[in-house]
């Protein structure tokens, strides 16, 4: 991953975008990493959220395992003096 100082990134934006199509590009400000520029395809791959939480849980290797059981604590809540 190539590092770009923010001033250089602003001055050479089109080159930065072209390079980001190949691999992520890091932006620094006062020597500290502040951002990463990546291609839209890579962003879409990382941000993919087209499945529900239920579908995700059903893909778990523990789904349907009858030995895994979480029992709810039935103790009453504690009383608090107000």
mmCIF file of the N, C-alpha and C atoms, coordinates in Angstrom:
data_MODEL
# 
_entry.id   MODEL 
# 
loop_
_atom_site.group_PDB 
_atom_site.id 
_atom_site.type_symbol 
_atom_site.label_atom_id 
_atom_site.label_alt_id 
_atom_site.label_comp_id 
_atom_site.label_asym_id 
_atom_site.label_entity_id 
_atom_site.label_seq_id 
_atom_site.pdbx_PDB_ins_code 
_atom_site.Cartn_x 
_atom_site.Cartn_y 
_atom_site.Cartn_z 
_atom_site.occupancy 
_atom_site.B_iso_or_equiv 
_atom_site.pdbx_formal_charge 
_atom_site.auth_seq_id 
_atom_site.auth_comp_id 
_atom_site.auth_asym_id 
_atom_site.auth_atom_id 
_atom_site.pdbx_PDB_model_num 
ATOM 1   N N  . UNK A 1 1  ? 0.854   -1.163  0.000   1.00 0.00 ? 1  UNK A N  1 
ATOM 2   C CA . UNK A 1 1  ? 0.000   0.000   0.000   1.00 0.00 ? 1  UNK A CA 1 
ATOM 3   C C  . UNK A 1 1  ? 0.906   1.234   0.000   1.00 0.00 ? 1  UNK A C  1 
ATOM 4   N N  . UNK A 1 2  ? 0.652   2.098   -0.940  1.00 0.00 ? 2  UNK A N  1 
ATOM 5   C CA . UNK A 1 2  ? 1.446   3.327   -1.035  1.00 0.00 ? 2  UNK A CA 1 
ATOM 6   C C  . UNK A 1 2  ? 0.899   4.370   -0.061  1.00 0.00 ? 2  UNK A C  1 
ATOM 7   N N  . UNK A 1 3  ? 1.807   5.138   0.545   1.00 0.00 ? 3  UNK A N  1 
ATOM 8   C CA . UNK A 1 3  ? 1.423   6.226   1.440   1.00 0.00 ? 3  UNK A CA 1 
ATOM 9   C C  . UNK A 1 3  ? 1.527   7.549   0.695   1.00 0.00 ? 3  UNK A C  1 
ATOM 10  N N  . UNK A 1 4  ? 0.523   8.381   0.866   1.00 0.00 ? 4  UNK A N  1 
ATOM 11  C CA . UNK A 1 4  ? 0.487   9.705   0.270   1.00 0.00 ? 4  UNK A CA 1 
ATOM 12  C C  . UNK A 1 4  ? 0.319   10.735  1.378   1.00 0.00 ? 4  UNK A C  1 
ATOM 13  N N  . UNK A 1 5  ? 1.140   11.791  1.357   1.00 0.00 ? 5  UNK A N  1 
ATOM 14  C CA . UNK A 1 5  ? 0.875   12.910  2.251   1.00 0.00 ? 5  UNK A CA 1 
ATOM 15  C C  . UNK A 1 5  ? -0.359  13.614  1.712   1.00 0.00 ? 5  UNK A C  1 
ATOM 16  N N  . UNK A 1 6  ? -1.137  14.205  2.585   1.00 0.00 ? 6  UNK A N  1 
ATOM 17  C CA . UNK A 1 6  ? -2.412  14.785  2.162   1.00 0.00 ? 6  UNK A CA 1 
ATOM 18  C C  . UNK A 1 6  ? -2.237  15.854  1.085   1.00 0.00 ? 6  UNK A C  1 
ATOM 19  N N  . UNK A 1 7  ? -1.165  16.651  1.163   1.00 0.00 ? 7  UNK A N  1 
ATOM 20  C CA . UNK A 1 7  ? -0.926  17.680  0.151   1.00 0.00 ? 7  UNK A CA 1 
ATOM 21  C C  . UNK A 1 7  ? -0.682  17.030  -1.213  1.00 0.00 ? 7  UNK A C  1 
ATOM 22  N N  . UNK A 1 8  ? 0.104   15.967  -1.232  1.00 0.00 ? 8  UNK A N  1 
ATOM 23  C CA . UNK A 1 8  ? 0.395   15.258  -2.476  1.00 0.00 ? 8  UNK A CA 1 
ATOM 24  C C  . UNK A 1 8  ? -0.874  14.605  -3.020  1.00 0.00 ? 8  UNK A C  1 
ATOM 25  N N  . UNK A 1 9  ? -1.684  14.031  -2.137  1.00 0.00 ? 9  UNK A N  1 
ATOM 26  C CA . UNK A 1 9  ? -2.927  13.391  -2.572  1.00 0.00 ? 9  UNK A CA 1 
ATOM 27  C C  . UNK A 1 9  ? -3.866  14.397  -3.224  1.00 0.00 ? 9  UNK A C  1 
ATOM 28  N N  . UNK A 1 10 ? -3.967  15.591  -2.649  1.00 0.00 ? 10 UNK A N  1 
ATOM 29  C CA . UNK A 1 10 ? -4.818  16.627  -3.233  1.00 0.00 ? 10 UNK A CA 1 
ATOM 30  C C  . UNK A 1 10 ? -4.295  17.069  -4.587  1.00 0.00 ? 10 UNK A C  1 
ATOM 31  N N  . UNK A 1 11 ? -2.986  17.225  -4.701  1.00 0.00 ? 11 UNK A N  1 
ATOM 32  C CA . UNK A 1 11 ? -2.390  17.712  -5.943  1.00 0.00 ? 11 UNK A CA 1 
ATOM 33  C C  . UNK A 1 11 ? -2.449  16.676  -7.059  1.00 0.00 ? 11 UNK A C  1 
ATOM 34  N N  . UNK A 1 12 ? -2.442  15.395  -6.703  1.00 0.00 ? 12 UNK A N  1 
ATOM 35  C CA . UNK A 1 12 ? -2.379  14.325  -7.711  1.00 0.00 ? 12 UNK A CA 1 
ATOM 36  C C  . UNK A 1 12 ? -3.564  13.368  -7.575  1.00 0.00 ? 12 UNK A C  1 
ATOM 37  N N  . UNK A 1 13 ? -4.749  13.945  -7.364  1.00 0.00 ? 13 UNK A N  1 
ATOM 38  C CA . UNK A 1 13 ? -5.954  13.159  -7.098  1.00 0.00 ? 13 UNK A CA 1 
ATOM 39  C C  . UNK A 1 13 ? -6.240  12.127  -8.182  1.00 0.00 ? 13 UNK A C  1 
ATOM 40  N N  . UNK A 1 14 ? -6.140  12.475  -9.443  1.00 0.00 ? 14 UNK A N  1 
ATOM 41  C CA . UNK A 1 14 ? -6.468  11.520  -10.505 1.00 0.00 ? 14 UNK A CA 1 
ATOM 42  C C  . UNK A 1 14 ? -5.516  10.324  -10.473 1.00 0.00 ? 14 UNK A C  1 
ATOM 43  N N  . UNK A 1 15 ? -4.238  10.558  -10.207 1.00 0.00 ? 15 UNK A N  1 
ATOM 44  C CA . UNK A 1 15 ? -3.289  9.451   -10.108 1.00 0.00 ? 15 UNK A CA 1 
ATOM 45  C C  . UNK A 1 15 ? -3.610  8.583   -8.883  1.00 0.00 ? 15 UNK A C  1 
ATOM 46  N N  . UNK A 1 16 ? -3.974  9.229   -7.788  1.00 0.00 ? 16 UNK A N  1 
ATOM 47  C CA . UNK A 1 16 ? -4.346  8.506   -6.569  1.00 0.00 ? 16 UNK A CA 1 
ATOM 48  C C  . UNK A 1 16 ? -5.531  7.578   -6.835  1.00 0.00 ? 16 UNK A C  1 
ATOM 49  N N  . UNK A 1 17 ? -6.527  8.078   -7.522  1.00 0.00 ? 17 UNK A N  1 
ATOM 50  C CA . UNK A 1 17 ? -7.715  7.270   -7.829  1.00 0.00 ? 17 UNK A CA 1 
ATOM 51  C C  . UNK A 1 17 ? -7.347  6.099   -8.741  1.00 0.00 ? 17 UNK A C  1 
ATOM 52  N N  . UNK A 1 18 ? -6.516  6.352   -9.736  1.00 0.00 ? 18 UNK A N  1 
ATOM 53  C CA . UNK A 1 18 ? -6.082  5.263   -10.622 1.00 0.00 ? 18 UNK A CA 1 
ATOM 54  C C  . UNK A 1 18 ? -5.325  4.192   -9.845  1.00 0.00 ? 18 UNK A C  1 
ATOM 55  N N  . UNK A 1 19 ? -4.442  4.607   -8.944  1.00 0.00 ? 19 UNK A N  1 
ATOM 56  C CA . UNK A 1 19 ? -3.682  3.649   -8.137  1.00 0.00 ? 19 UNK A CA 1 
ATOM 57  C C  . UNK A 1 19 ? -4.609  2.855   -7.209  1.00 0.00 ? 19 UNK A C  1 
ATOM 58  N N  . UNK A 1 20 ? -5.654  3.508   -6.715  1.00 0.00 ? 20 UNK A N  1 
ATOM 59  C CA . UNK A 1 20 ? -6.594  2.836   -5.817  1.00 0.00 ? 20 UNK A CA 1 
ATOM 60  C C  . UNK A 1 20 ? -7.349  1.713   -6.517  1.00 0.00 ? 20 UNK A C  1 
ATOM 61  N N  . UNK A 1 21 ? -7.433  1.760   -7.848  1.00 0.00 ? 21 UNK A N  1 
ATOM 62  C CA . UNK A 1 21 ? -8.072  0.679   -8.593  1.00 0.00 ? 21 UNK A CA 1 
ATOM 63  C C  . UNK A 1 21 ? -7.250  -0.604  -8.508  1.00 0.00 ? 21 UNK A C  1 
ATOM 64  N N  . UNK A 1 22 ? -5.953  -0.465  -8.285  1.00 0.00 ? 22 UNK A N  1 
ATOM 65  C CA . UNK A 1 22 ? -5.053  -1.610  -8.211  1.00 0.00 ? 22 UNK A CA 1 
ATOM 66  C C  . UNK A 1 22 ? -4.911  -2.126  -6.780  1.00 0.00 ? 22 UNK A C  1 
ATOM 67  N N  . UNK A 1 23 ? -4.746  -1.195  -5.829  1.00 0.00 ? 23 UNK A N  1 
ATOM 68  C CA . UNK A 1 23 ? -4.588  -1.566  -4.415  1.00 0.00 ? 23 UNK A CA 1 
ATOM 69  C C  . UNK A 1 23 ? -4.924  -0.353  -3.553  1.00 0.00 ? 23 UNK A C  1 
ATOM 70  N N  . UNK A 1 24 ? -5.331  -0.561  -2.301  1.00 0.00 ? 24 UNK A N  1 
ATOM 71  C CA . UNK A 1 24 ? -5.663  0.561   -1.426  1.00 0.00 ? 24 UNK A CA 1 
ATOM 72  C C  . UNK A 1 24 ? -4.492  1.534   -1.271  1.00 0.00 ? 24 UNK A C  1 
ATOM 73  N N  . UNK A 1 25 ? -4.823  2.811   -1.107  1.00 0.00 ? 25 UNK A N  1 
ATOM 74  C CA . UNK A 1 25 ? -3.832  3.873   -0.965  1.00 0.00 ? 25 UNK A CA 1 
ATOM 75  C C  . UNK A 1 25 ? -4.055  4.567   0.380   1.00 0.00 ? 25 UNK A C  1 
ATOM 76  N N  . UNK A 1 26 ? -2.981  4.759   1.126   1.00 0.00 ? 26 UNK A N  1 
ATOM 77  C CA . UNK A 1 26 ? -3.067  5.355   2.459   1.00 0.00 ? 26 UNK A CA 1 
ATOM 78  C C  . UNK A 1 26 ? -2.769  6.850   2.403   1.00 0.00 ? 26 UNK A C  1 
ATOM 79  N N  . UNK A 1 27 ? -3.562  7.646   3.112   1.00 0.00 ? 27 UNK A N  1 
ATOM 80  C CA . UNK A 1 27 ? -3.378  9.090   3.197   1.00 0.00 ? 27 UNK A CA 1 
ATOM 81  C C  . UNK A 1 27 ? -2.882  9.411   4.606   1.00 0.00 ? 27 UNK A C  1 
ATOM 82  N N  . UNK A 1 28 ? -1.823  10.229  4.689   1.00 0.00 ? 28 UNK A N  1 
ATOM 83  C CA . UNK A 1 28 ? -1.296  10.622  5.994   1.00 0.00 ? 28 UNK A CA 1 
ATOM 84  C C  . UNK A 1 28 ? -1.413  12.132  6.174   1.00 0.00 ? 28 UNK A C  1 
ATOM 85  N N  . UNK A 1 29 ? -1.525  12.544  7.433   1.00 0.00 ? 29 UNK A N  1 
ATOM 86  C CA . UNK A 1 29 ? -1.595  13.963  7.795   1.00 0.00 ? 29 UNK A CA 1 
ATOM 87  C C  . UNK A 1 29 ? -0.688  14.148  9.000   1.00 0.00 ? 29 UNK A C  1 
ATOM 88  N N  . UNK A 1 30 ? 0.337   14.955  8.843   1.00 0.00 ? 30 UNK A N  1 
ATOM 89  C CA . UNK A 1 30 ? 1.355   15.140  9.880   1.00 0.00 ? 30 UNK A CA 1 
ATOM 90  C C  . UNK A 1 30 ? 1.951   13.804  10.310  1.00 0.00 ? 30 UNK A C  1 
ATOM 91  N N  . UNK A 1 31 ? 2.165   12.928  9.329   1.00 0.00 ? 31 UNK A N  1 
ATOM 92  C CA . UNK A 1 31 ? 2.812   11.648  9.589   1.00 0.00 ? 31 UNK A CA 1 
ATOM 93  C C  . UNK A 1 31 ? 1.911   10.560  10.144  1.00 0.00 ? 31 UNK A C  1 
ATOM 94  N N  . UNK A 1 32 ? 0.654   10.876  10.410  1.00 0.00 ? 32 UNK A N  1 
ATOM 95  C CA . UNK A 1 32 ? -0.277  9.880   10.947  1.00 0.00 ? 32 UNK A CA 1 
ATOM 96  C C  . UNK A 1 32 ? -1.259  9.441   9.867   1.00 0.00 ? 32 UNK A C  1 
ATOM 97  N N  . UNK A 1 33 ? -1.527  8.151   9.817   1.00 0.00 ? 33 UNK A N  1 
ATOM 98  C CA . UNK A 1 33 ? -2.484  7.620   8.863   1.00 0.00 ? 33 UNK A CA 1 
ATOM 99  C C  . UNK A 1 33 ? -3.883  8.099   9.232   1.00 0.00 ? 33 UNK A C  1 
ATOM 100 N N  . UNK A 1 34 ? -4.573  8.721   8.260   1.00 0.00 ? 34 UNK A N  1 
ATOM 101 C CA . UNK A 1 34 ? -5.909  9.267   8.532   1.00 0.00 ? 34 UNK A CA 1 
ATOM 102 C C  . UNK A 1 34 ? -6.995  8.702   7.625   1.00 0.00 ? 34 UNK A C  1 
ATOM 103 N N  . UNK A 1 35 ? -6.609  8.096   6.502   1.00 0.00 ? 35 UNK A N  1 
ATOM 104 C CA . UNK A 1 35 ? -7.615  7.593   5.570   1.00 0.00 ? 35 UNK A CA 1 
ATOM 105 C C  . UNK A 1 35 ? -6.994  6.553   4.649   1.00 0.00 ? 35 UNK A C  1 
ATOM 106 N N  . UNK A 1 36 ? -7.874  5.747   4.060   1.00 0.00 ? 36 UNK A N  1 
ATOM 107 C CA . UNK A 1 36 ? -7.462  4.788   3.047   1.00 0.00 ? 36 UNK A CA 1 
ATOM 108 C C  . UNK A 1 36 ? -8.428  4.921   1.881   1.00 0.00 ? 36 UNK A C  1 
ATOM 109 N N  . UNK A 1 37 ? -7.875  5.070   0.703   1.00 0.00 ? 37 UNK A N  1 
ATOM 110 C CA . UNK A 1 37 ? -8.668  5.160   -0.525  1.00 0.00 ? 37 UNK A CA 1 
ATOM 111 C C  . UNK A 1 37 ? -8.627  3.787   -1.188  1.00 0.00 ? 37 UNK A C  1 
ATOM 112 N N  . UNK A 1 38 ? -9.809  3.244   -1.523  1.00 0.00 ? 38 UNK A N  1 
ATOM 113 C CA . UNK A 1 38 ? -9.851  1.955   -2.192  1.00 0.00 ? 38 UNK A CA 1 
ATOM 114 C C  . UNK A 1 38 ? -10.871 1.987   -3.311  1.00 0.00 ? 38 UNK A C  1 
ATOM 115 N N  . UNK A 1 39 ? -10.788 1.007   -4.176  1.00 0.00 ? 39 UNK A N  1 
ATOM 116 C CA . UNK A 1 39 ? -11.686 0.965   -5.329  1.00 0.00 ? 39 UNK A CA 1 
ATOM 117 C C  . UNK A 1 39 ? -13.119 0.711   -4.879  1.00 0.00 ? 39 UNK A C  1 
ATOM 118 N N  . UNK A 1 40 ? -14.055 1.108   -5.721  1.00 0.00 ? 40 UNK A N  1 
ATOM 119 C CA . UNK A 1 40 ? -15.473 0.882   -5.424  1.00 0.00 ? 40 UNK A CA 1 
ATOM 120 C C  . UNK A 1 40 ? -15.761 -0.606  -5.319  1.00 0.00 ? 40 UNK A C  1 
ATOM 121 N N  . UNK A 1 41 ? -15.148 -1.402  -6.165  1.00 0.00 ? 41 UNK A N  1 
ATOM 122 C CA . UNK A 1 41 ? -15.369 -2.855  -6.127  1.00 0.00 ? 41 UNK A CA 1 
ATOM 123 C C  . UNK A 1 41 ? -14.917 -3.433  -4.788  1.00 0.00 ? 41 UNK A C  1 
ATOM 124 N N  . UNK A 1 42 ? -13.775 -2.976  -4.307  1.00 0.00 ? 42 UNK A N  1 
ATOM 125 C CA . UNK A 1 42 ? -13.275 -3.469  -3.013  1.00 0.00 ? 42 UNK A CA 1 
ATOM 126 C C  . UNK A 1 42 ? -14.180 -2.998  -1.879  1.00 0.00 ? 42 UNK A C  1 
ATOM 127 N N  . UNK A 1 43 ? -14.637 -1.757  -1.948  1.00 0.00 ? 43 UNK A N  1 
ATOM 128 C CA . UNK A 1 43 ? -15.553 -1.237  -0.931  1.00 0.00 ? 43 UNK A CA 1 
ATOM 129 C C  . UNK A 1 43 ? -16.843 -2.055  -0.908  1.00 0.00 ? 43 UNK A C  1 
ATOM 130 N N  . UNK A 1 44 ? -17.417 -2.296  -2.080  1.00 0.00 ? 44 UNK A N  1 
ATOM 131 C CA . UNK A 1 44 ? -18.654 -3.080  -2.151  1.00 0.00 ? 44 UNK A CA 1 
ATOM 132 C C  . UNK A 1 44 ? -18.458 -4.478  -1.578  1.00 0.00 ? 44 UNK A C  1 
ATOM 133 N N  . UNK A 1 45 ? -17.301 -5.082  -1.856  1.00 0.00 ? 45 UNK A N  1 
ATOM 134 C CA . UNK A 1 45 ? -17.017 -6.417  -1.329  1.00 0.00 ? 45 UNK A CA 1 
ATOM 135 C C  . UNK A 1 45 ? -16.962 -6.391  0.198   1.00 0.00 ? 45 UNK A C  1 
ATOM 136 N N  . UNK A 1 46 ? -16.308 -5.373  0.753   1.00 0.00 ? 46 UNK A N  1 
ATOM 137 C CA . UNK A 1 46 ? -16.168 -5.280  2.200   1.00 0.00 ? 46 UNK A CA 1 
ATOM 138 C C  . UNK A 1 46 ? -17.467 -4.878  2.899   1.00 0.00 ? 46 UNK A C  1 
ATOM 139 N N  . UNK A 1 47 ? -18.294 -4.082  2.240   1.00 0.00 ? 47 UNK A N  1 
ATOM 140 C CA . UNK A 1 47 ? -19.515 -3.560  2.857   1.00 0.00 ? 47 UNK A CA 1 
ATOM 141 C C  . UNK A 1 47 ? -20.743 -4.408  2.558   1.00 0.00 ? 47 UNK A C  1 
ATOM 142 N N  . UNK A 1 48 ? -20.552 -5.530  1.940   1.00 0.00 ? 48 UNK A N  1 
ATOM 143 C CA . UNK A 1 48 ? -21.685 -6.372  1.550   1.00 0.00 ? 48 UNK A CA 1 
ATOM 144 C C  . UNK A 1 48 ? -22.553 -6.685  2.771   1.00 0.00 ? 48 UNK A C  1 
ATOM 145 N N  . UNK A 1 49 ? -23.807 -6.265  2.738   1.00 0.00 ? 49 UNK A N  1 
ATOM 146 C CA . UNK A 1 49 ? -24.736 -6.510  3.840   1.00 0.00 ? 49 UNK A CA 1 
ATOM 147 C C  . UNK A 1 49 ? -26.089 -6.959  3.306   1.00 0.00 ? 49 UNK A C  1 
ATOM 148 N N  . UNK A 1 50 ? -26.081 -7.805  2.313   1.00 0.00 ? 50 UNK A N  1 
ATOM 149 C CA . UNK A 1 50 ? -27.342 -8.194  1.699   1.00 0.00 ? 50 UNK A CA 1 
ATOM 150 C C  . UNK A 1 50 ? -27.971 -9.415  2.355   1.00 0.00 ? 50 UNK A C  1 
ATOM 151 N N  . UNK A 1 51 ? -27.451 -9.873  3.498   1.00 0.00 ? 51 UNK A N  1 
ATOM 152 C CA . UNK A 1 51 ? -28.104 -10.960 4.197   1.00 0.00 ? 51 UNK A CA 1 
ATOM 153 C C  . UNK A 1 51 ? -28.519 -10.496 5.581   1.00 0.00 ? 51 UNK A C  1 
ATOM 154 N N  . UNK A 1 52 ? -29.611 -11.044 6.063   1.00 0.00 ? 52 UNK A N  1 
ATOM 155 C CA . UNK A 1 52 ? -30.118 -10.644 7.366   1.00 0.00 ? 52 UNK A CA 1 
ATOM 156 C C  . UNK A 1 52 ? -29.313 -11.308 8.478   1.00 0.00 ? 52 UNK A C  1 
ATOM 157 N N  . UNK A 1 53 ? -29.476 -10.800 9.673   1.00 0.00 ? 53 UNK A N  1 
ATOM 158 C CA . UNK A 1 53 ? -28.812 -11.380 10.832  1.00 0.00 ? 53 UNK A CA 1 
ATOM 159 C C  . UNK A 1 53 ? -29.278 -12.817 11.046  1.00 0.00 ? 53 UNK A C  1 
ATOM 160 N N  . UNK A 1 54 ? -30.550 -13.071 10.805  1.00 0.00 ? 54 UNK A N  1 
ATOM 161 C CA . UNK A 1 54 ? -31.089 -14.431 10.962  1.00 0.00 ? 54 UNK A CA 1 
ATOM 162 C C  . UNK A 1 54 ? -30.399 -15.378 9.986   1.00 0.00 ? 54 UNK A C  1 
ATOM 163 N N  . UNK A 1 55 ? -30.249 -14.970 8.742   1.00 0.00 ? 55 UNK A N  1 
ATOM 164 C CA . UNK A 1 55 ? -29.562 -15.807 7.759   1.00 0.00 ? 55 UNK A CA 1 
ATOM 165 C C  . UNK A 1 55 ? -28.115 -16.063 8.169   1.00 0.00 ? 55 UNK A C  1 
ATOM 166 N N  . UNK A 1 56 ? -27.454 -15.017 8.668   1.00 0.00 ? 56 UNK A N  1 
ATOM 167 C CA . UNK A 1 56 ? -26.079 -15.157 9.131   1.00 0.00 ? 56 UNK A CA 1 
ATOM 168 C C  . UNK A 1 56 ? -25.997 -16.168 10.270  1.00 0.00 ? 56 UNK A C  1 
ATOM 169 N N  . UNK A 1 57 ? -26.892 -16.068 11.232  1.00 0.00 ? 57 UNK A N  1 
ATOM 170 C CA . UNK A 1 57 ? -26.882 -16.983 12.376  1.00 0.00 ? 57 UNK A CA 1 
ATOM 171 C C  . UNK A 1 57 ? -27.168 -18.425 11.939  1.00 0.00 ? 57 UNK A C  1 
ATOM 172 N N  . UNK A 1 58 ? -28.035 -18.587 10.951  1.00 0.00 ? 58 UNK A N  1 
ATOM 173 C CA . UNK A 1 58 ? -28.356 -19.937 10.476  1.00 0.00 ? 58 UNK A CA 1 
ATOM 174 C C  . UNK A 1 58 ? -27.178 -20.603 9.771   1.00 0.00 ? 58 UNK A C  1 
ATOM 175 N N  . UNK A 1 59 ? -26.227 -19.816 9.313   1.00 0.00 ? 59 UNK A N  1 
ATOM 176 C CA . UNK A 1 59 ? -25.031 -20.375 8.679   1.00 0.00 ? 59 UNK A CA 1 
ATOM 177 C C  . UNK A 1 59 ? -24.001 -20.843 9.704   1.00 0.00 ? 59 UNK A C  1 
ATOM 178 N N  . UNK A 1 60 ? -24.229 -20.532 10.968  1.00 0.00 ? 60 UNK A N  1 
ATOM 179 C CA . UNK A 1 60 ? -23.291 -20.907 12.019  1.00 0.00 ? 60 UNK A CA 1 
ATOM 180 C C  . UNK A 1 60 ? -23.165 -22.422 12.111  1.00 0.00 ? 60 UNK A C  1 
ATOM 181 N N  . UNK A 1 61 ? -21.955 -22.916 12.365  1.00 0.00 ? 61 UNK A N  1 
ATOM 182 C CA . UNK A 1 61 ? -21.792 -24.363 12.553  1.00 0.00 ? 61 UNK A CA 1 
ATOM 183 C C  . UNK A 1 61 ? -22.525 -24.859 13.804  1.00 0.00 ? 61 UNK A C  1 
ATOM 184 N N  . UNK A 1 62 ? -22.923 -23.952 14.674  1.00 0.00 ? 62 UNK A N  1 
ATOM 185 C CA . UNK A 1 62 ? -23.648 -24.336 15.886  1.00 0.00 ? 62 UNK A CA 1 
ATOM 186 C C  . UNK A 1 62 ? -25.161 -24.355 15.692  1.00 0.00 ? 62 UNK A C  1 
ATOM 187 N N  . UNK A 1 63 ? -25.636 -23.902 14.526  1.00 0.00 ? 63 UNK A N  1 
ATOM 188 C CA . UNK A 1 63 ? -27.076 -23.866 14.277  1.00 0.00 ? 63 UNK A CA 1 
ATOM 189 C C  . UNK A 1 63 ? -27.651 -25.281 14.331  1.00 0.00 ? 63 UNK A C  1 
ATOM 190 N N  . UNK A 1 64 ? -28.674 -25.448 15.133  1.00 0.00 ? 64 UNK A N  1 
ATOM 191 C CA . UNK A 1 64 ? -29.323 -26.751 15.260  1.00 0.00 ? 64 UNK A CA 1 
ATOM 192 C C  . UNK A 1 64 ? -28.657 -27.670 16.268  1.00 0.00 ? 64 UNK A C  1 
ATOM 193 N N  . UNK A 1 65 ? -27.587 -27.251 16.881  1.00 0.00 ? 65 UNK A N  1 
ATOM 194 C CA . UNK A 1 65 ? -26.896 -28.062 17.881  1.00 0.00 ? 65 UNK A CA 1 
ATOM 195 C C  . UNK A 1 65 ? -27.722 -28.044 19.162  1.00 0.00 ? 65 UNK A C  1 
ATOM 196 N N  . UNK A 1 66 ? -28.323 -29.161 19.491  1.00 0.00 ? 66 UNK A N  1 
ATOM 197 C CA . UNK A 1 66 ? -29.210 -29.254 20.646  1.00 0.00 ? 66 UNK A CA 1 
ATOM 198 C C  . UNK A 1 66 ? -28.452 -29.188 21.973  1.00 0.00 ? 66 UNK A C  1 
ATOM 199 N N  . UNK A 1 67 ? -27.136 -29.420 21.947  1.00 0.00 ? 67 UNK A N  1 
ATOM 200 C CA . UNK A 1 67 ? -26.373 -29.389 23.189  1.00 0.00 ? 67 UNK A CA 1 
ATOM 201 C C  . UNK A 1 67 ? -26.075 -27.963 23.630  1.00 0.00 ? 67 UNK A C  1 
ATOM 202 N N  . UNK A 1 68 ? -26.244 -27.018 22.731  1.00 0.00 ? 68 UNK A N  1 
ATOM 203 C CA . UNK A 1 68 ? -26.003 -25.622 23.052  1.00 0.00 ? 68 UNK A CA 1 
ATOM 204 C C  . UNK A 1 68 ? -27.317 -25.006 23.500  1.00 0.00 ? 68 UNK A C  1 
ATOM 205 N N  . UNK A 1 69 ? -27.389 -24.640 24.769  1.00 0.00 ? 69 UNK A N  1 
ATOM 206 C CA . UNK A 1 69 ? -28.628 -24.083 25.311  1.00 0.00 ? 69 UNK A CA 1 
ATOM 207 C C  . UNK A 1 69 ? -28.288 -22.985 26.299  1.00 0.00 ? 69 UNK A C  1 
ATOM 208 N N  . UNK A 1 70 ? -28.892 -21.845 26.142  1.00 0.00 ? 70 UNK A N  1 
ATOM 209 C CA . UNK A 1 70 ? -28.699 -20.735 27.057  1.00 0.00 ? 70 UNK A CA 1 
ATOM 210 C C  . UNK A 1 70 ? -29.953 -20.594 27.903  1.00 0.00 ? 70 UNK A C  1 
ATOM 211 N N  . UNK A 1 71 ? -29.793 -20.798 29.210  1.00 0.00 ? 71 UNK A N  1 
ATOM 212 C CA . UNK A 1 71 ? -30.930 -20.704 30.116  1.00 0.00 ? 71 UNK A CA 1 
ATOM 213 C C  . UNK A 1 71 ? -31.021 -19.289 30.653  1.00 0.00 ? 71 UNK A C  1 
ATOM 214 N N  . UNK A 1 72 ? -32.221 -18.772 30.671  1.00 0.00 ? 72 UNK A N  1 
ATOM 215 C CA . UNK A 1 72 ? -32.427 -17.417 31.154  1.00 0.00 ? 72 UNK A CA 1 
ATOM 216 C C  . UNK A 1 72 ? -32.429 -17.408 32.673  1.00 0.00 ? 72 UNK A C  1 
ATOM 217 N N  . UNK A 1 73 ? -31.772 -16.420 33.241  1.00 0.00 ? 73 UNK A N  1 
ATOM 218 C CA . UNK A 1 73 ? -31.738 -16.256 34.689  1.00 0.00 ? 73 UNK A CA 1 
ATOM 219 C C  . UNK A 1 73 ? -33.126 -15.821 35.158  1.00 0.00 ? 73 UNK A C  1 
ATOM 220 N N  . UNK A 1 74 ? -33.753 -16.606 36.014  1.00 0.00 ? 74 UNK A N  1 
ATOM 221 C CA . UNK A 1 74 ? -35.120 -16.350 36.465  1.00 0.00 ? 74 UNK A CA 1 
ATOM 222 C C  . UNK A 1 74 ? -35.177 -15.605 37.798  1.00 0.00 ? 74 UNK A C  1 
ATOM 223 N N  . UNK A 1 75 ? -34.039 -15.235 38.366  1.00 0.00 ? 75 UNK A N  1 
ATOM 224 C CA . UNK A 1 75 ? -34.050 -14.535 39.638  1.00 0.00 ? 75 UNK A CA 1 
ATOM 225 C C  . UNK A 1 75 ? -34.681 -13.166 39.460  1.00 0.00 ? 75 UNK A C  1 
ATOM 226 N N  . UNK A 1 76 ? -35.458 -12.733 40.474  1.00 0.00 ? 76 UNK A N  1 
ATOM 227 C CA . UNK A 1 76 ? -36.105 -11.420 40.365  1.00 0.00 ? 76 UNK A CA 1 
ATOM 228 C C  . UNK A 1 76 ? -35.075 -10.307 40.409  1.00 0.00 ? 76 UNK A C  1 
ATOM 229 N N  . UNK A 1 77 ? -35.441 -9.176  39.878  1.00 0.00 ? 77 UNK A N  1 
ATOM 230 C CA . UNK A 1 77 ? -34.503 -8.052  39.888  1.00 0.00 ? 77 UNK A CA 1 
ATOM 231 C C  . UNK A 1 77 ? -34.339 -7.551  41.318  1.00 0.00 ? 77 UNK A C  1 
ATOM 232 N N  . UNK A 1 78 ? -33.236 -6.918  41.583  1.00 0.00 ? 78 UNK A N  1 
ATOM 233 C CA . UNK A 1 78 ? -32.995 -6.434  42.928  1.00 0.00 ? 78 UNK A CA 1 
ATOM 234 C C  . UNK A 1 78 ? -33.781 -5.151  43.196  1.00 0.00 ? 78 UNK A C  1 
ATOM 235 N N  . UNK A 1 79 ? -34.078 -4.928  44.455  1.00 0.00 ? 79 UNK A N  1 
ATOM 236 C CA . UNK A 1 79 ? -34.802 -3.719  44.830  1.00 0.00 ? 79 UNK A CA 1 
ATOM 237 C C  . UNK A 1 79 ? -33.799 -2.607  45.123  1.00 0.00 ? 79 UNK A C  1 
ATOM 238 N N  . UNK A 1 80 ? -34.180 -1.409  44.751  1.00 0.00 ? 80 UNK A N  1 
ATOM 239 C CA . UNK A 1 80 ? -33.315 -0.249  44.934  1.00 0.00 ? 80 UNK A CA 1 
ATOM 240 C C  . UNK A 1 80 ? -34.082 0.796   45.739  1.00 0.00 ? 80 UNK A C  1 
ATOM 241 N N  . UNK A 1 81 ? -33.437 1.329   46.765  1.00 0.00 ? 81 UNK A N  1 
ATOM 242 C CA . UNK A 1 81 ? -34.045 2.410   47.539  1.00 0.00 ? 81 UNK A CA 1 
ATOM 243 C C  . UNK A 1 81 ? -33.878 3.719   46.778  1.00 0.00 ? 81 UNK A C  1 
ATOM 244 N N  . UNK A 1 82 ? -34.996 4.400   46.565  1.00 0.00 ? 82 UNK A N  1 
ATOM 245 C CA . UNK A 1 82 ? -34.944 5.681   45.856  1.00 0.00 ? 82 UNK A CA 1 
ATOM 246 C C  . UNK A 1 82 ? -35.109 6.833   46.814  1.00 0.00 ? 82 UNK A C  1 
# 
